[in-house]
C-alpha cells in the first residue's frame, strides 16, 4: 500500500533519471490507451470524449517519456452535430476507445462513439494530417473496437455490443467481422460472436507465432481484470486465461492498453488505470512475462497471474527526458497540440491571426444554460488541457482585458461535469472586477483598471487548487477559498481558459501567453 501511495500521491512518476521509472509514466487523463511500435518509435492513442481536436496521438522512443504529436479528428461535427459548440450536450460521450495499427503502409485508427457508431481514419504520418473520418458503421450501443490485418491481407474488426441483445438478453457480446479491402466497410454477413462475459470489452487482436490472441477485459468479483483467449483460428475454439489480478483500491484496475515488443525482444504493456480520481485514468508501463505461451502482465505470482508493478528499469536507454507539452506563447497560427477545445469550437469566435502572438477569444452567450452551476459546461470556445497530478503545478495566464464588454467574464477555470471553479475578470456597468466562482458561489474582488491581468492556479498531488492574481506580473495575491479538483463524466479535471458574455455576443480578450509548469 505504501508504495502505491508513494507512486501516485507524492508525485514520483515517470523517468527517474537513473535508468529506472515510476508508474504512472503519465500522471494525467490518458484514457482508453492503445499503443504500437513501428521501427524504433512507439505511438499511442487516447480517447478524448467531447474535446476537439479528438483522439490524441502521443509518441515515445523509450516507452517512458512521451510527447503529444497530434490528433486524429480535427472536426467533431463529422461524427455528430451534437458535438458542436451550439449543442454541448454529449458529456461522457463523443470519442471513446479505439485502436491504432500500422499495415499496408499506413497508420489506421478505428474508434467508436456510443451513439453514432464506428469511424476510421488513416495517415502516412501519425502526427498528421489524418484523412477526414469516415463512418464505418452507424450503430448505437457498441464500443471498444480494434482492426486486424492477417498475413494474407484480409482485414478484420472486433468490437463489443454492450446493449441488451433482444435475442438472448445477454450484454457485452464481442463480435468479429471481416472488412472490405479498403477497410471502410464491414462485411455484415461475416458477423460472428467470439466471446461473452460480464463487462467484456477493451478488445485487441494480435497474432504471435501463428497463434491468434484476443485481448479483452471483464468484470470479476475482484474488479475489472485483463483476460486473453487464443486459438489457431479467429473463429475458435478458444483457450482462455486471466492475465492479471487487481486491487481496485490500490492499483485502480489497469486494463485498456496495448502489448508491445521492444527491438531487444522484451515485452511490455502500456495501459490506463483509474476508477474515479480527479486525474482521470493515468498511464502506466507494466512488464510482460510469457509463460506457457501467455503474456502475463505485471509481476507473475505462483498462480501465473500478474499483479501491478509500480517501478522498473527503463526498457530503452535514452539520453533526455521528454515531457507532455503545456506552455504556449501563441506565436503560431494553430494552438499547441496540448490544447483541446470543449466541443468543436465556433470558428469565427477565436483567432491567432487577428493579433499575432495572441490568442483572441471573442465572447458569446452560453447556449441553453439555466443556472450558474452548469454555465461553464455550456460556454463555447473554452480551451483546455489535462491537469497533471504532480507535487507542484503552477498554471499562469496573461490576458489583455481592454476590449471587454458588459456581461463578459473571462479567465482561468478548472472543471469537470460534477464541479467547477472560475477565476477572472467580470465586467458590468463598464466596470471590471475580479470574481471567483466556486460551484456557483461567487466572491467579488477588487476593481481592475489596467490593460492586463495575470491569473494563476496552483495545485498539488491531492488536487487542492488555490488561485492568485497580479496586476504587474511580479507580485501575486491569493484570492478566494481552495477548490478540490474532481472527476467527471469525461474523466479527469481540465485546466482551461474561458470567455463568455451572458448579455450579448460582444467583447473579446487577447491571451498573451499560458505557462503551466509541473513537477518534472
C-alpha positions in Angstrom: 0.0 0.0 0.0 2.7 2.5 0.9 4.5 2.0 -2.5 1.2 2.7 -4.3 0.6 5.9 -2.3 4.2 6.9 -2.8 3.9 6.5 -6.6 0.5 8.1 -7.0 0.2 10.7 -4.3 3.6 12.1 -3.5 4.3 12.7 -7.2 7.2 10.4 -8.1 6.4 9.4 -11.6 8.0 8.6 -15.0 11.7 8.7 -15.8 13.8 9.0 -12.6 16.9 9.9 -14.4 18.9 6.9 -13.1 17.7 4.2 -15.6 14.5 3.5 -13.7 10.9 4.7 -13.9 8.0 5.0 -11.5 4.4 4.4 -12.5 2.4 6.2 -13.6 4.6 7.4 -16.5 1.9 9.9 -17.4 0.0 11.2 -14.3 -2.9 12.7 -16.1 -6.0 11.6 -18.0 -4.9 9.4 -20.9 -8.0 7.1 -21.0 -8.5 4.1 -23.2 -5.0 3.7 -24.5 -3.8 1.6 -27.4 -0.2 1.5 -28.5 2.1 0.1 -31.2 5.7 0.1 -32.2 6.8 1.0 -35.8 10.6 0.7 -36.2 12.1 2.3 -33.1 9.2 4.6 -32.4 6.2 4.0 -30.2 2.8 5.6 -30.8 -0.3 5.6 -28.7 -3.8 7.0 -28.9 -6.2 8.1 -26.1 -9.9 8.8 -26.2 -11.0 12.4 -25.8 -14.8 12.3 -25.4 -16.3 15.7 -26.5 -12.9 17.6 -26.8 -11.7 18.9 -30.1 -9.4 18.1 -31.8 -10.2 14.5 -30.9 -8.3 11.3 -30.3 -4.9 12.5 -29.1 -1.7 10.8 -30.5 1.4 10.6 -28.4 4.9 9.4 -29.3 7.9 7.9 -27.4 11.3 6.4 -28.1 11.6 4.6 -24.8 8.0 3.9 -23.5 8.6 6.1 -20.5 9.0 9.6 -21.9 6.0 10.7 -24.1 5.0 13.8 -26.0 1.9 14.8 -27.9 2.3 14.9 -31.7 -1.2 15.5 -32.9 -4.9 14.4 -33.1 -6.8 12.2 -35.5 -10.1 14.1 -35.7 -10.0 17.9 -36.4 -13.7 18.3 -36.9 -16.0 16.6 -34.5 -19.1 17.6 -36.4 -18.2 14.9 -39.0 -19.1 12.5 -36.2 -22.2 14.2 -34.9 -23.7 17.7 -34.8 -24.3 17.1 -31.1 -20.5 17.7 -30.7 -20.7 21.2 -31.9 -20.4 24.4 -29.8 -24.1 25.1 -30.3 -25.2 21.8 -28.7 -22.7 20.8 -26.0 -24.9 18.0 -24.6 -22.7 14.9 -25.0 -20.6 14.9 -21.9 -19.2 11.4 -21.3 -19.9 10.5 -24.9 -18.0 11.6 -28.1 -14.8 9.7 -29.0 -14.4 6.5 -26.9 -11.7 3.8 -27.0 -10.1 2.9 -30.3 -7.1 1.1 -31.8 -4.0 2.2 -33.7 -2.4 -0.2 -36.2 0.2 0.0 -39.0 -0.3 -2.0 -42.1 -0.5 -1.5 -45.9 2.0 1.4 -45.5 -0.4 3.5 -43.4 -1.5 4.1 -39.8 -5.1 3.1 -39.2 -7.2 4.4 -36.3 -10.6 3.0 -35.6 -12.8 4.2 -32.8 -16.4 4.3 -31.7 -18.9 6.6 -30.1 -21.8 5.1 -28.0 -24.5 6.8 -30.1 -23.0 7.3 -33.6 -21.2 4.0 -34.3 -17.7 3.4 -35.6 -15.3 5.5 -37.6 -11.9 5.2 -39.3 -9.1 7.5 -40.4 -5.7 6.8 -41.9 -2.4 8.7 -42.2 1.1 8.1 -43.5 2.4 10.2 -40.7 0.9 9.6 -37.2 1.5 13.3 -36.5 -0.9 14.1 -39.3 -2.5 15.1 -41.4 -5.2 12.4 -40.9 -7.9 11.8 -43.5 -11.3 13.2 -42.6 -13.0 10.5 -40.5 -15.2 8.0 -42.4 -18.2 6.4 -40.7 -17.6 2.6 -40.8 -21.0 1.7 -39.4 -23.8 3.8 -38.0 -24.9 1.9 -34.9 -25.5 2.6 -31.2 -24.7 0.6 -28.1 -21.2 -0.6 -29.3 -17.7 0.2 -28.1 -14.0 -0.8 -27.8 -13.1 -1.8 -31.4 -9.9 -2.9 -33.0 -8.8 -3.7 -36.5 -6.5 -6.5 -37.5 -4.7 -7.3 -40.8 -4.0 -11.0 -41.2 -1.0 -12.4 -43.0 -3.0 -12.8 -46.3 -4.1 -9.2 -46.2 -7.7 -9.9 -45.0 -8.9 -7.2 -42.7 -10.9 -7.9 -39.5 -12.8 -5.8 -37.0 -13.6 -6.8 -33.4 -15.9 -4.8 -31.1 -18.3 -5.2 -28.1 -22.1 -4.8 -28.3 -22.8 -3.6 -24.7 -26.5 -3.0 -25.4 -29.2 -5.6 -24.5 -29.4 -8.3 -27.0 -33.2 -8.9 -27.8 -32.5 -12.5 -28.9 -30.9 -13.8 -25.7 -30.9 -11.0 -23.2 -27.1 -11.0 -22.7 -24.9 -8.0 -22.6 -21.3 -7.5 -23.7 -21.2 -9.7 -26.7 -17.9 -9.5 -28.6 -18.3 -9.6 -32.3 -15.9 -10.3 -35.1 -16.4 -9.1 -38.7 -14.4 -9.3 -41.9 -13.9 -5.9 -43.6 -13.8 -4.8 -47.2 -10.2 -4.5 -48.7 -10.2 -0.7 -48.2 -11.1 -1.0 -44.5 -14.0 1.3 -44.9 -17.0 -1.1 -44.5 -17.9 -4.2 -42.7 -19.0 -7.4 -44.4 -22.1 -7.8 -42.3 -22.8 -11.4 -43.2 -19.4 -12.4 -41.7 -20.6 -11.4 -38.2 -19.6 -13.9 -35.5 -19.8 -13.7 -31.7 -16.4 -14.9 -30.3 -16.9 -14.1 -26.6 -19.4 -13.0 -24.0 -18.9 -12.3 -20.3 -19.7 -9.7 -17.7 -18.4 -6.4 -18.9 -16.2 -7.9 -21.7 -14.7 -5.1 -23.8 -11.3 -3.4 -24.3 -10.8 -5.6 -27.4 -7.5 -6.0 -29.2 -6.5 -8.7 -31.8 -2.9 -10.0 -32.2 -1.1 -12.8 -34.0 2.1 -14.2 -32.5 3.9 -17.2 -33.9 0.9 -18.3 -35.9 -1.5 -18.1 -33.0 -4.3 -15.6 -32.7 -4.7 -13.8 -29.4 -7.8 -11.9 -28.4 -7.2 -9.5 -25.6 -10.1 -8.1 -23.6 -11.1 -7.2 -20.0 -14.1 -8.3 -17.9 -15.6 -7.8 -14.5 -14.9 -10.4 -11.8 -15.5 -10.2 -8.0 -12.0 -8.7 -7.5 -12.7 -6.0 -10.1 -12.0 -5.4 -13.8 -9.3 -7.8 -14.9 -7.3 -8.4 -18.1 -8.2 -11.5 -20.0 -7.0 -13.2 -23.1 -8.1 -16.1 -25.4 -6.0 -17.8 -28.0 -6.6 -20.1 -30.9 -5.2 -21.3 -34.2 -8.3 -19.8 -35.9 -10.0 -16.5 -35.4 -13.3 -18.4 -35.1 -12.1 -20.7 -32.3 -12.2 -22.9 -30.4 -10.5 -20.6 -27.9 -8.5 -21.2 -24.8 -8.9 -18.5 -22.2 -6.8 -17.2 -19.3 -6.8 -14.3 -16.8 -3.6 -12.3 -17.2 -3.6 -10.1 -14.0 -5.1 -9.7 -10.6 -6.4 -6.3 -9.4 -6.8 -4.5 -6.1 -9.1 -1.7 -7.2 -8.4 0.5 -4.1 -4.6 0.3 -4.8 -3.8 -0.2 -8.4 -7.1 1.1 -9.8 -7.6 -1.7 -12.3 -5.1 -1.4 -15.2 -6.9 -2.7 -18.3 -7.2 -0.8 -21.6 -3.9 -0.8 -23.4 -1.5 -2.3 -25.9 1.1 -5.1 -25.9 4.5 -4.0 -27.2 7.8 -5.8 -28.0 11.0 -3.8 -28.0 13.7 -4.4 -30.6 15.7 -6.3 -28.0 12.8 -8.7 -27.6 11.4 -7.6 -24.2 7.7 -7.2 -23.8 5.6 -4.5 -22.1 2.0 -3.4 -21.7 1.1 0.3 -21.9 -2.1 0.8 -20.0 -4.5 3.2 -18.4 -5.9 2.7 -14.9 -8.2 4.8 -12.8 -11.7 4.5 -11.3 -12.8 7.9 -10.2 -10.0 10.2 -9.1 -9.6 13.7 -10.4 -6.5 13.0 -12.5 -8.7 10.7 -14.7 -7.1 7.5 -16.0 -3.4 7.8 -15.8 -0.9 5.8 -17.9 1.5 3.2 -16.7 4.0 0.8 -18.2 4.0 -2.8 -17.0 6.4 -5.7 -17.8 5.1 -8.7 -19.7 6.4 -12.2 -19.0 5.5 -15.0 -21.4 4.6 -18.1 -19.5 3.3 -21.2 -21.3 2.5 -19.1 -24.3 0.5 -16.5 -22.4 1.7 -12.8 -22.0 1.3 -12.4 -18.2 1.0 -8.7 -17.3 2.8 -7.3 -14.3 4.7 -9.4 -11.7 3.6 -13.1 -12.0 2.5 -14.9 -8.9 2.6 -18.6 -8.1 -0.7 -18.9 -10.0 1.0 -17.5 -13.1 -1.3 -14.4 -13.0 0.3 -11.0 -12.8 -0.1 -8.1 -10.3 0.6 -4.4 -10.6 4.2 -3.2 -10.7 5.0 0.4 -9.6 8.7 0.7 -10.5 11.0 -0.8 -13.1 14.1 -0.4 -15.3 13.6 1.7 -18.4 13.1 -0.6 -21.4 15.3 1.5 -23.6 18.1 3.8 -22.5 17.6 7.4 -23.8 19.6 10.5 -23.5 17.0 13.0 -22.5 13.6 13.3 -20.8 10.6 14.4 -22.9 7.5 15.9 -21.2 4.0 16.4 -22.3 3.7 19.9 -23.6 2.0 22.5 -21.6 3.2 26.1 -22.3 2.1 28.2 -25.2 3.2 31.6 -26.4 0.5 31.6 -29.1 3.0 32.6 -31.8 1.7 30.0 -34.4 -1.5 30.1 -36.4 -2.8 27.0 -34.5 -2.9 26.4 -30.8 -0.3 24.0 -29.5 -1.0 20.3 -29.6 -1.6 20.2 -25.9 -4.8 22.2 -26.3 -8.3 20.8 -26.9 -11.5 22.8 -27.0 -14.5 21.8 -25.0 -16.6 20.6 -28.0 -16.0 21.8 -31.6 -15.2 25.5 -31.3 -17.1 28.3 -33.1 -14.6 29.2 -35.8 -15.5 32.8 -36.1 -15.0 33.5 -32.4 -11.3 32.8 -32.0 -8.2 33.8 -33.9 -4.5 33.6 -33.8 -4.1 35.9 -36.8 -6.1 39.0 -35.6 -3.2 40.0 -33.3 -0.1 38.0 -33.9 1.3 36.4 -30.8 -2.0 36.4 -29.0 -5.0 34.1 -28.9 -8.1 36.2 -29.4 -11.3 34.9 -27.8 -14.5 36.7 -28.8 -17.2 36.4 -26.2 -20.6 35.0 -27.0 -23.5 33.8 -24.9 -23.5 30.2 -23.5 -26.2 28.1 -25.0 -29.1 26.5 -23.1 -27.7 27.3 -19.7 -30.2 27.6 -16.9 -28.1 28.1 -13.8 -24.6 29.3 -12.8 -23.8 25.8 -11.7 -23.6 24.5 -15.3 -22.6 27.7 -17.2 -19.0 26.6 -17.9 -20.4 23.3 -19.5 -22.4 25.5 -21.9 -19.7 28.1 -22.6 -18.4 27.6 -26.1 -14.8 28.0 -27.1 -13.3 27.1 -23.7 -9.8 25.9 -24.5 -8.4 23.3 -22.2 -5.6 20.8 -21.4 -5.2 18.0 -19.0 -4.4 18.7 -15.4 -1.3 16.8 -14.2 -1.0 15.1 -10.8 2.4 16.0 -9.6 3.6 17.6 -6.2 3.7 21.1 -7.7 1.6 22.6 -10.5 1.5 26.2 -11.4 -0.6 27.5 -14.4 -0.4 31.2 -15.2 -2.0 33.2 -18.0 -1.6 36.8 -19.0 -4.7 38.4 -20.6 -5.4 41.7 -22.3 -8.8 42.7 -21.0 -9.0 46.2 -22.5 -11.7 45.2 -25.0 -14.2 43.6 -22.6 -17.9 44.4 -22.7 -20.7 44.5 -20.2 -21.8 40.9 -19.3 -18.4 39.4 -20.1 -16.5 37.1 -17.8 -13.0 35.8 -18.8 -10.2 33.9 -17.0 -9.0 30.6 -15.8 -11.1 27.5 -15.0 -10.8 24.1 -13.5 -13.8 22.0 -14.4 -15.4 18.6 -14.6 -19.1 17.7 -15.1 -19.6 17.5 -11.4 -17.7 20.5 -10.2 -16.1 23.8 -11.5 -14.3 26.9 -10.5 -14.0 30.1 -12.5 -11.4 32.9 -11.7 -11.1 36.0 -13.7 -12.4 39.4 -14.6 -16.1 40.3 -15.0 -17.4 43.5 -16.5 -20.7 45.1 -15.5 -21.8 48.7 -16.0 -18.5 49.4 -17.7 -16.6 48.4 -14.5 -14.3 45.5 -14.2 -13.6 43.4 -11.1 -12.1 40.2 -10.0 -14.6 37.4 -9.5 -14.0 33.9 -8.1 -16.9 31.4 -8.7 -16.7 28.1 -6.8 -19.5 25.8 -8.0 -21.9 28.8 -8.3 -20.8 30.7 -5.2 -19.3 34.0 -6.3 -16.7 36.0 -4.4 -16.2 39.6 -5.6 -12.7 41.1 -5.5 -11.1 44.4 -6.3 -11.7 46.7 -9.2 -9.3 46.1 -12.1 -8.2 49.2 -14.1 -5.2 48.1 -16.1 -4.9 46.7 -19.6 -3.5 43.3 -18.4 -4.3 40.8 -15.7 -2.2 37.9 -14.6 -4.1 34.9 -13.3 -2.7 31.8 -11.6 -3.8 28.4 -10.3 -1.6 26.3 -8.1 -2.4 22.8 -7.1 -0.7 19.8 -5.5 -0.9 16.0 -5.8 -4.0 15.9 -3.7 -5.8 18.2 -6.2 -6.2 21.2 -3.9 -6.2 24.3 -6.1 -5.6 27.9 -5.0 -6.0 30.9 -7.2 -3.9 34.1 -7.2 -3.7 37.3 -9.4 -1.3 40.0 -10.2 -1.7 43.5 -11.8 2.0 43.9 -12.6 3.2 40.3 -13.4 5.6 40.4 -10.4 3.7 40.1 -7.1 0.8 37.8 -6.7 -2.0 37.9 -4.2 -4.1 34.8 -3.3 -7.8 35.1 -3.8 -10.9 33.0 -2.8 -11.0 29.7 -1.0 -9.4 26.5 -2.2 -11.0 24.3 -4.8 -10.9 20.5 -4.9 -10.3 19.1 -8.4 -12.8 16.4 -9.2 -13.6 13.6 -11.6 -16.4 14.0 -14.1 -18.3 12.0 -16.8 -15.5 12.7 -19.3 -12.8 11.6 -16.8 -10.3 13.9 -15.2 -10.1 17.6 -14.3 -9.2 20.1 -17.0 -7.4 23.4 -16.7 -8.7 25.9 -19.2 -9.2 29.5 -20.4 -12.8 30.6 -20.7 -14.5 33.7 -22.1 -18.3 34.3 -22.4 -20.9 37.0 -22.2 -24.3 36.4 -20.7 -25.8 39.6 -22.2 -24.7 39.7 -25.8 -22.2 38.4 -28.3 -19.9 41.3 -27.6 -16.3 41.9 -26.4 -13.1 40.0 -26.6 -9.9 39.3 -24.7 -6.4 38.6 -26.1 -4.5 35.9 -24.3 -0.8 36.8 -24.4 0.7 33.5 -23.1 -0.1 30.5 -20.9 2.5 28.8 -18.8 1.9 25.6 -17.0 4.9 24.3 -15.1 4.5 21.0 -13.3 7.0 18.9 -11.2 9.1 17.0 -13.7 
